[in-house]
Amino acid sequence: MYITITAQKIDHTYAQSASAFVDYLEKENEGKNRADMERFFNHYSDDIQAAEVIHDIDRNTAKLKKKEPKFYSITLNPSSRELHAIDNAPEALKRYSREVMKDYAKAFNREIDGRPVTVDDLKYYAKVERQRTFKGSDQQIIENQPYATKILLLKQEIRGLASSMEVHEIKKREWEIERLEREAPHQLDGKRIVRGMSKPGPQSHVHIIVSRKDRTNRYSLSPGSKYKASDIQMNGKWVKRGFDRDSFFKDAEKTFDALFKYQRNYVETYTARKTFHKDPKLYFSIITKLPANDRTLAFQLLHKIGVDTTLLRMPTTKLQMTLKAINLLKRGVGKAIESGSIGI
């Protein structure tokens, strides 16, 4: 499970309205019958209109400055293996989202009227999306880029030749374009993968928009606080502050596993992702020491996202993690994390 929390920005400043973000989330509904549309939902209601989401988030901003975020976006990005475990069911994702927001509330080291923050203090709306498109950071786009660049140059040359009626030269370039289109390493249904093309297979994920202020519009609940969960003394009183992201990510992972009886492999864990970023050598070393069945599955999951696991399959006693080897492995895992294609 790959989860992100971001403050929405437009042109280097925080958006003053949720309208642009909500409109973006409505893009999958374009051209669909009402019965086929995915609606917004919150903790207790389904079938919520986009206009209601915008209205409720926009009016819940008391005392927030222009340069402060008015809302945050949380995305829940299940891996293909996790989606398979829940049969890619939207209702399962809705159920999970509602439980995750309990974890989100619990991660605040704050009190409201002398009690801990709960999900009932939050003003949030969520929406399941069923599709994803290829973007510039995806490995397929990056590795197809040299072909795309040559094709673009050839098309520009063709436009330049059109006025001079150089039919033979134009044909030569058209044939070259056809060859490049065929030989690009990443294809989908016989076509070169380009930006904006829909990704194959189950791609369901959840977008959640949550107000910076609590539902009473009195208290600020910022997951982007520069303070980690801590207690400090202010004006002679002890005050709780901060948001524990580590706790939230770990609890959200445990929630999925408990809800759906999911057997999570090490490479799918939040702990593994943190270890990978801090100490790649330790990350790969842990994988080689997993029990046989878990290690085999870890290799399969890494191989599926394009990581060359040959080095990891060497006997542990002979395994020498050179800087070059670590960088090769790290690059493969890093690309997968950037594209959100796996939950590690």
C-alpha positions as a Markdown table, in Angstrom:
| # | Residue | x | y | z |
|---|---|---|---|---|
| 1 | Met | 0.0 | 0.0 | 0.0 |
| 2 | Tyr | 1.5 | 3.3 | -1.1 |
| 3 | Ile | -0.1 | 6.2 | 0.7 |
| 4 | Thr | 0.6 | 9.9 | 0.2 |
| 5 | Ile | -0.5 | 13.0 | 2.1 |
| 6 | Thr | -0.1 | 16.3 | 0.2 |
| 7 | Ala | -1.3 | 19.9 | 0.6 |
| 8 | Gln | -2.8 | 21.0 | -2.7 |
| 9 | Lys | -1.0 | 23.8 | -4.4 |
| 10 | Ile | -1.6 | 25.9 | -7.5 |
| 11 | Asp | 1.2 | 28.1 | -9.0 |
| 12 | His | 3.4 | 27.9 | -5.9 |
| 13 | Thr | 0.6 | 29.0 | -3.5 |
| 14 | Tyr | -2.1 | 27.1 | -1.7 |
| 15 | Ala | -5.4 | 26.8 | -3.5 |
| 16 | Gln | -8.1 | 29.0 | -1.9 |
| 17 | Ser | -10.9 | 26.6 | -3.2 |
| 18 | Ala | -11.3 | 22.9 | -3.5 |
| 19 | Ser | -13.1 | 23.3 | -6.9 |
| 20 | Ala | -10.1 | 22.6 | -9.2 |
| 21 | Phe | -9.2 | 19.5 | -7.3 |
| 22 | Val | -12.7 | 18.2 | -7.1 |
| 23 | Asp | -13.2 | 18.9 | -10.9 |
| 24 | Tyr | -10.0 | 16.9 | -11.5 |
| 25 | Leu | -11.4 | 14.0 | -9.5 |
| 26 | Glu | -14.6 | 14.1 | -11.6 |
| 27 | Lys | -12.7 | 13.4 | -14.9 |
| 28 | Glu | -13.5 | 9.7 | -14.9 |
| 29 | Asn | -17.2 | 10.4 | -14.8 |
| 30 | Glu | -17.2 | 12.3 | -18.1 |
| 31 | Gly | -19.4 | 10.7 | -20.7 |
| 32 | Lys | -20.8 | 8.1 | -18.3 |
| 33 | Asn | -24.4 | 7.3 | -17.4 |
| 34 | Arg | -25.3 | 8.4 | -13.9 |
| 35 | Ala | -25.6 | 4.7 | -12.9 |
| 36 | Asp | -22.0 | 4.1 | -13.9 |
| 37 | Met | -20.5 | 7.2 | -12.2 |
| 38 | Glu | -18.4 | 6.9 | -9.0 |
| 39 | Arg | -19.7 | 9.3 | -6.4 |
| 40 | Phe | -18.0 | 11.0 | -3.4 |
| 41 | Phe | -18.5 | 9.4 | 0.0 |
| 42 | Asn | -17.6 | 10.3 | 3.6 |
| 43 | His | -17.7 | 8.4 | 6.8 |
| 44 | Tyr | -21.5 | 7.9 | 6.9 |
| 45 | Ser | -22.9 | 8.8 | 3.5 |
| 46 | Asp | -22.6 | 7.7 | -0.1 |
| 47 | Asp | -23.6 | 9.4 | -3.4 |
| 48 | Ile | -22.4 | 12.9 | -2.4 |
| 49 | Gln | -22.5 | 15.5 | -5.2 |
| 50 | Ala | -19.3 | 17.3 | -6.2 |
| 51 | Ala | -20.9 | 20.7 | -5.5 |
| 52 | Glu | -21.5 | 19.7 | -1.9 |
| 53 | Val | -17.9 | 18.6 | -1.5 |
| 54 | Ile | -16.6 | 22.0 | -2.8 |
| 55 | His | -19.1 | 24.0 | -0.6 |
| 56 | Asp | -18.3 | 22.1 | 2.6 |
| 57 | Ile | -14.5 | 22.2 | 2.2 |
| 58 | Asp | -14.4 | 25.9 | 1.1 |
| 59 | Arg | -16.5 | 27.2 | 3.9 |
| 60 | Asn | -14.6 | 25.3 | 6.6 |
| 61 | Thr | -11.5 | 27.6 | 6.6 |
| 62 | Ala | -12.0 | 29.9 | 9.5 |
| 63 | Lys | -9.0 | 32.0 | 10.5 |
| 64 | Leu | -6.7 | 30.3 | 8.0 |
| 65 | Lys | -4.3 | 32.6 | 6.2 |
| 66 | Lys | -3.9 | 32.8 | 2.5 |
| 67 | Lys | -0.6 | 31.0 | 2.6 |
| 68 | Glu | -1.9 | 28.2 | 4.7 |
| 69 | Pro | -3.3 | 25.0 | 3.1 |
| 70 | Lys | -7.1 | 24.8 | 3.3 |
| 71 | Phe | -7.2 | 21.1 | 2.7 |
| 72 | Tyr | -5.1 | 18.0 | 2.2 |
| 73 | Ser | -5.2 | 15.2 | -0.2 |
| 74 | Ile | -4.6 | 11.6 | 0.9 |
| 75 | Thr | -4.2 | 8.9 | -1.8 |
| 76 | Leu | -4.5 | 5.2 | -1.1 |
| 77 | Asn | -2.7 | 3.3 | -3.8 |
| 78 | Pro | -3.1 | -0.5 | -3.4 |
| 79 | Ser | -0.6 | -2.7 | -5.3 |
| 80 | Ser | -1.9 | -5.1 | -7.9 |
| 81 | Arg | -1.5 | -7.9 | -5.4 |
| 82 | Glu | -3.6 | -6.1 | -2.8 |
| 83 | Leu | -6.3 | -5.3 | -5.4 |
| 84 | His | -6.4 | -9.0 | -6.4 |
| 85 | Ala | -6.9 | -9.8 | -2.7 |
| 86 | Ile | -10.1 | -7.7 | -2.6 |
| 87 | Asp | -11.2 | -8.6 | -6.1 |
| 88 | Asn | -10.7 | -5.0 | -7.1 |
| 89 | Ala | -14.0 | -4.2 | -5.4 |
| 90 | Pro | -15.0 | -0.5 | -4.9 |
| 91 | Glu | -17.0 | -1.3 | -1.9 |
| 92 | Ala | -14.0 | -3.0 | -0.2 |
| 93 | Leu | -12.0 | 0.2 | -0.9 |
| 94 | Lys | -14.7 | 2.4 | 0.5 |
| 95 | Arg | -14.8 | 0.2 | 3.7 |
| 96 | Tyr | -11.0 | 0.4 | 3.9 |
| 97 | Ser | -11.0 | 4.2 | 3.4 |
| 98 | Arg | -13.4 | 4.7 | 6.3 |
| 99 | Glu | -11.2 | 2.7 | 8.6 |
| 100 | Val | -8.0 | 4.5 | 7.4 |
| 101 | Met | -9.6 | 7.8 | 8.4 |
| 102 | Lys | -9.9 | 6.5 | 11.9 |
| 103 | Asp | -6.2 | 5.8 | 11.8 |
| 104 | Tyr | -5.6 | 9.3 | 10.4 |
| 105 | Ala | -7.5 | 10.9 | 13.3 |
| 106 | Lys | -5.7 | 8.8 | 15.8 |
| 107 | Ala | -2.3 | 9.9 | 14.5 |
| 108 | Phe | -3.0 | 13.5 | 15.7 |
| 109 | Asn | -1.3 | 14.2 | 19.0 |
| 110 | Arg | -4.0 | 16.8 | 19.7 |
| 111 | Glu | -7.0 | 17.1 | 22.0 |
| 112 | Ile | -10.4 | 18.7 | 21.3 |
| 113 | Asp | -12.4 | 19.7 | 24.4 |
| 114 | Gly | -10.0 | 17.6 | 26.5 |
| 115 | Arg | -10.3 | 14.3 | 24.5 |
| 116 | Pro | -8.3 | 12.8 | 21.7 |
| 117 | Val | -9.2 | 13.6 | 18.0 |
| 118 | Thr | -11.6 | 11.0 | 16.5 |
| 119 | Val | -12.9 | 10.4 | 13.0 |
| 120 | Asp | -16.0 | 12.3 | 13.9 |
| 121 | Asp | -13.9 | 15.5 | 14.2 |
| 122 | Leu | -12.9 | 15.3 | 10.6 |
| 123 | Lys | -14.5 | 16.8 | 7.6 |
| 124 | Tyr | -13.5 | 14.6 | 4.6 |
| 125 | Tyr | -14.8 | 13.3 | 1.3 |
| 126 | Ala | -13.4 | 10.4 | -0.7 |
| 127 | Lys | -13.7 | 9.0 | -4.2 |
| 128 | Val | -12.7 | 5.7 | -5.8 |
| 129 | Glu | -11.0 | 5.9 | -9.1 |
| 130 | Arg | -10.7 | 2.9 | -11.4 |
| 131 | Gln | -8.1 | 4.0 | -13.9 |
| 132 | Arg | -4.6 | 5.3 | -14.1 |
| 133 | Thr | -2.7 | 6.8 | -17.0 |
| 134 | Phe | 1.0 | 6.6 | -17.8 |
| 135 | Lys | 3.0 | 9.7 | -16.7 |
| 136 | Gly | 6.5 | 11.0 | -17.3 |
| 137 | Ser | 8.0 | 9.3 | -14.2 |
| 138 | Asp | 6.9 | 5.8 | -15.3 |
| 139 | Gln | 9.7 | 3.5 | -16.4 |
| 140 | Gln | 7.8 | 2.7 | -19.7 |
| 141 | Ile | 7.7 | 6.3 | -20.7 |
| 142 | Ile | 11.3 | 7.0 | -19.7 |
| 143 | Glu | 12.6 | 4.0 | -21.7 |
| 144 | Asn | 10.4 | 4.8 | -24.7 |
| 145 | Gln | 11.5 | 8.5 | -24.7 |
| 146 | Pro | 14.5 | 8.1 | -27.1 |
| 147 | Tyr | 12.0 | 6.7 | -29.7 |
| 148 | Ala | 9.5 | 9.4 | -29.0 |
| 149 | Thr | 12.1 | 12.1 | -29.5 |
| 150 | Lys | 13.2 | 10.6 | -32.9 |
| 151 | Ile | 9.6 | 10.3 | -34.0 |
| 152 | Leu | 8.9 | 13.9 | -33.1 |
| 153 | Leu | 11.9 | 15.1 | -35.1 |
| 154 | Leu | 10.9 | 13.0 | -38.1 |
| 155 | Lys | 7.4 | 14.5 | -38.0 |
| 156 | Gln | 8.8 | 18.0 | -37.9 |
| 157 | Glu | 11.0 | 17.1 | -41.0 |
| 158 | Ile | 7.9 | 15.8 | -42.8 |
| 159 | Arg | 6.1 | 19.1 | -42.2 |
| 160 | Gly | 9.1 | 21.0 | -43.6 |
| 161 | Leu | 9.1 | 18.8 | -46.7 |
| 162 | Ala | 5.4 | 19.0 | -47.3 |
| 163 | Ser | 5.6 | 22.4 | -49.1 |
| 164 | Ser | 8.3 | 21.2 | -51.5 |
| 165 | Met | 6.4 | 18.1 | -52.5 |
| 166 | Glu | 9.4 | 15.8 | -51.7 |
| 167 | Val | 7.2 | 12.7 | -51.8 |
| 168 | His | 10.0 | 10.2 | -51.8 |
| 169 | Glu | 11.7 | 11.8 | -48.8 |
| 170 | Ile | 8.4 | 12.1 | -46.9 |
| 171 | Lys | 7.8 | 8.4 | -47.5 |
| 172 | Lys | 11.3 | 7.5 | -46.2 |
| 173 | Arg | 10.6 | 9.3 | -43.0 |
| 174 | Glu | 7.1 | 7.8 | -42.6 |
| 175 | Trp | 8.6 | 4.3 | -42.9 |
| 176 | Glu | 11.2 | 5.2 | -40.3 |
| 177 | Ile | 8.5 | 6.4 | -38.0 |
| 178 | Glu | 6.6 | 3.1 | -38.5 |
| 179 | Arg | 9.8 | 1.2 | -37.6 |
| 180 | Leu | 10.4 | 3.2 | -34.5 |
| 181 | Glu | 6.8 | 2.8 | -33.4 |
| 182 | Arg | 7.2 | -1.0 | -33.7 |
| 183 | Glu | 10.6 | -1.2 | -32.0 |
| 184 | Ala | 9.9 | 1.0 | -29.0 |
| 185 | Pro | 10.5 | -1.4 | -26.0 |
| 186 | His | 7.2 | -0.8 | -24.3 |
| 187 | Gln | 4.0 | -1.5 | -26.2 |
| 188 | Leu | 0.3 | -1.9 | -25.3 |
| 189 | Asp | -2.1 | -3.6 | -27.6 |
| 190 | Gly | 0.4 | -3.1 | -30.4 |
| 191 | Lys | 1.0 | 0.6 | -29.8 |
| 192 | Arg | 3.9 | 2.4 | -28.3 |
| 193 | Ile | 3.1 | 3.4 | -24.7 |
| 194 | Val | 2.9 | 7.2 | -24.4 |
| 195 | Arg | 1.9 | 9.7 | -21.7 |
| 196 | Gly | -1.8 | 9.8 | -21.0 |
| 197 | Met | -2.5 | 6.2 | -22.2 |
| 198 | Ser | -4.6 | 4.2 | -19.7 |
| 199 | Lys | -2.6 | 1.5 | -17.8 |
| 200 | Pro | -3.7 | -2.1 | -18.1 |
| 201 | Gly | -5.0 | -4.3 | -15.4 |
| 202 | Pro | -6.7 | -3.3 | -12.1 |
| 203 | Gln | -5.7 | 0.3 | -11.2 |
| 204 | Ser | -8.3 | 1.2 | -8.5 |
| 205 | His | -7.2 | 3.7 | -5.9 |
| 206 | Val | -8.8 | 6.3 | -3.6 |
| 207 | His | -8.5 | 10.0 | -3.4 |
| 208 | Ile | -9.5 | 11.6 | -0.1 |
| 209 | Ile | -9.9 | 15.4 | 0.4 |
| 210 | Val | -9.8 | 16.4 | 4.1 |
| 211 | Ser | -10.3 | 19.8 | 5.5 |
| 212 | Arg | -7.5 | 21.5 | 7.4 |
| 213 | Lys | -10.0 | 22.5 | 10.1 |
| 214 | Asp | -12.1 | 20.1 | 12.2 |
| 215 | Arg | -15.8 | 19.8 | 11.4 |
| 216 | Thr | -16.7 | 22.5 | 13.9 |
| 217 | Asn | -14.4 | 24.9 | 12.0 |
| 218 | Arg | -12.6 | 25.8 | 15.3 |
| 219 | Tyr | -9.5 | 23.6 | 15.5 |
| 220 | Ser | -6.7 | 23.3 | 13.0 |
| 221 | Leu | -5.7 | 19.7 | 12.2 |
| 222 | Ser | -2.6 | 19.7 | 10.0 |
| 223 | Pro | -0.9 | 16.5 | 9.0 |
| 224 | Gly | 1.8 | 18.6 | 7.4 |
| 225 | Ser | 2.8 | 20.1 | 10.7 |
| 226 | Lys | 6.6 | 20.7 | 11.2 |
| 227 | Tyr | 6.1 | 19.2 | 14.6 |
| 228 | Lys | 6.3 | 15.5 | 15.3 |
| 229 | Ala | 3.9 | 14.2 | 18.0 |
| 230 | Ser | 5.1 | 15.8 | 21.2 |
| 231 | Asp | 4.0 | 17.5 | 24.4 |
| 232 | Ile | 5.3 | 21.0 | 25.2 |
| 233 | Gln | 4.8 | 23.5 | 27.9 |
| 234 | Met | 3.1 | 26.8 | 26.9 |
| 235 | Asn | 2.1 | 29.5 | 29.3 |
| 236 | Gly | 2.5 | 27.1 | 32.2 |
| 237 | Lys | 0.3 | 24.4 | 30.6 |
| 238 | Trp | 1.3 | 21.2 | 28.8 |
| 239 | Val | 0.0 | 21.2 | 25.3 |
| 240 | Lys | -0.1 | 18.3 | 22.7 |
| 241 | Arg | 0.9 | 19.0 | 19.2 |
| 242 | Gly | 1.9 | 17.4 | 15.9 |
| 243 | Phe | 1.0 | 14.4 | 13.7 |
| 244 | Asp | 2.7 | 11.0 | 13.7 |
| 245 | Arg | 3.1 | 10.0 | 10.1 |
| 246 | Asp | 5.0 | 6.9 | 10.9 |
| 247 | Ser | 2.2 | 5.7 | 13.1 |
| 248 | Phe | -0.5 | 6.6 | 10.5 |
| 249 | Phe | 1.2 | 4.7 | 7.6 |
| 250 | Lys | 1.9 | 1.6 | 9.8 |
| 251 | Asp | -1.6 | 1.6 | 11.2 |
| 252 | Ala | -3.2 | 2.0 | 7.7 |
| 253 | Glu | -1.2 | -1.0 | 6.6 |
| 254 | Lys | -2.2 | -3.1 | 9.6 |
| 255 | Thr | -5.9 | -2.1 | 9.0 |
| 256 | Phe | -5.8 | -3.5 | 5.4 |
| 257 | Asp | -4.2 | -6.7 | 6.6 |
| 258 | Ala | -6.8 | -7.2 | 9.4 |
| 259 | Leu | -9.8 | -6.3 | 7.2 |
| 260 | Phe | -9.0 | -8.6 | 4.4 |
| 261 | Lys | -6.7 | -11.2 | 6.1 |
| 262 | Tyr | -3.9 | -10.1 | 3.8 |
| 263 | Gln | -0.5 | -11.8 | 4.2 |
| 264 | Arg | 1.9 | -9.0 | 3.6 |
| 265 | Asn | 5.4 | -9.7 | 2.3 |
| 266 | Tyr | 8.4 | -7.7 | 3.7 |
| 267 | Val | 8.9 | -5.7 | 0.5 |
| 268 | Glu | 5.3 | -4.5 | 0.7 |
| 269 | Thr | 5.7 | -3.0 | 4.1 |
| 270 | Tyr | 6.1 | 0.7 | 5.1 |
| 271 | Thr | 9.0 | -0.4 | 7.3 |
| 272 | Ala | 10.8 | -1.9 | 4.3 |
| 273 | Arg | 10.3 | 1.3 | 2.3 |
| 274 | Lys | 11.8 | 3.4 | 5.1 |
| 275 | Thr | 14.8 | 1.0 | 5.4 |
| 276 | Phe | 15.3 | 1.2 | 1.6 |
| 277 | His | 15.5 | 5.0 | 1.7 |
| 278 | Lys | 17.8 | 5.1 | 4.7 |
| 279 | Asp | 20.0 | 2.0 | 4.1 |
| 280 | Pro | 19.6 | 0.2 | 0.8 |
| 281 | Lys | 22.3 | -2.3 | 1.7 |
| 282 | Leu | 20.4 | -3.3 | 4.8 |
| 283 | Tyr | 17.1 | -3.5 | 2.9 |
| 284 | Phe | 18.5 | -6.0 | 0.4 |
| 285 | Ser | 20.4 | -7.9 | 3.1 |
| 286 | Ile | 17.1 | -8.4 | 5.0 |
| 287 | Ile | 15.5 | -9.8 | 1.9 |
| 288 | Thr | 18.2 | -12.4 | 1.4 |
| 289 | Lys | 17.7 | -13.6 | 5.0 |
| 290 | Leu | 13.9 | -14.0 | 4.8 |
| 291 | Pro | 12.4 | -17.5 | 5.2 |
| 292 | Ala | 12.5 | -19.4 | 1.9 |
| 293 | Asn | 8.8 | -18.9 | 0.9 |
| 294 | Asp | 8.9 | -15.2 | 1.9 |
| 295 | Arg | 12.2 | -14.7 | 0.0 |
| 296 | Thr | 10.8 | -16.3 | -3.1 |
| 297 | Leu | 7.8 | -14.1 | -3.1 |
| 298 | Ala | 9.9 | -11.0 | -2.4 |
| 299 | Phe | 12.0 | -11.8 | -5.5 |
| 300 | Gln | 8.8 | -12.3 | -7.6 |
| 301 | Leu | 7.4 | -9.0 | -6.5 |
| 302 | Leu | 10.7 | -7.1 | -7.2 |
| 303 | His | 11.1 | -8.9 | -10.5 |
| 304 | Lys | 7.6 | -7.9 | -11.5 |
| 305 | Ile | 8.4 | -4.3 | -11.3 |
| 306 | Gly | 11.6 | -4.7 | -13.3 |
| 307 | Val | 14.2 | -5.1 | -10.6 |
| 308 | Asp | 17.1 | -7.4 | -11.6 |
| 309 | Thr | 17.2 | -9.8 | -8.6 |
| 310 | Thr | 20.1 | -11.9 | -10.0 |
| 311 | Leu | 22.5 | -10.4 | -7.4 |
| 312 | Leu | 20.1 | -11.2 | -4.6 |
| 313 | Arg | 19.9 | -14.8 | -5.6 |
| 314 | Met | 23.6 | -15.4 | -5.0 |
| 315 | Pro | 24.5 | -17.5 | -1.9 |
| 316 | Thr | 24.5 | -15.2 | 1.1 |
| 317 | Thr | 28.1 | -16.2 | 1.9 |
| 318 | Lys | 29.3 | -15.0 | -1.5 |
| 319 | Leu | 27.0 | -12.0 | -1.8 |
| 320 | Gln | 29.1 | -8.8 | -1.9 |
| 321 | Met | 27.0 | -5.7 | -2.2 |
| 322 | Thr | 29.2 | -3.4 | -4.2 |
| 323 | Leu | 28.2 | 0.2 | -4.7 |
| 324 | Lys | 27.4 | -0.5 | -8.3 |
| 325 | Ala | 25.2 | -3.4 | -7.5 |
| 326 | Ile | 23.3 | -1.4 | -4.8 |
| 327 | Asn | 22.8 | 1.5 | -7.2 |
| 328 | Leu | 21.4 | -0.8 | -9.9 |
| 329 | Leu | 18.9 | -2.4 | -7.5 |
| 330 | Lys | 18.1 | 0.9 | -5.9 |
| 331 | Arg | 17.3 | 2.5 | -9.3 |
| 332 | Gly | 14.8 | -0.3 | -10.1 |
| 333 | Val | 13.0 | -0.1 | -6.8 |
| 334 | Gly | 13.1 | 3.7 | -6.8 |
| 335 | Lys | 11.4 | 4.0 | -10.1 |
| 336 | Ala | 8.6 | 1.7 | -8.9 |
| 337 | Ile | 8.1 | 3.8 | -5.8 |
| 338 | Glu | 8.0 | 7.1 | -7.8 |
| 339 | Ser | 5.4 | 5.7 | -10.1 |
| 340 | Gly | 3.3 | 4.4 | -7.2 |
| 341 | Ser | 3.2 | 1.0 | -9.0 |
| 342 | Ile | 3.9 | -1.0 | -5.8 |
| 343 | Gly | 3.3 | -0.6 | -2.2 |
| 344 | Ile | 6.9 | -0.6 | -0.9 |
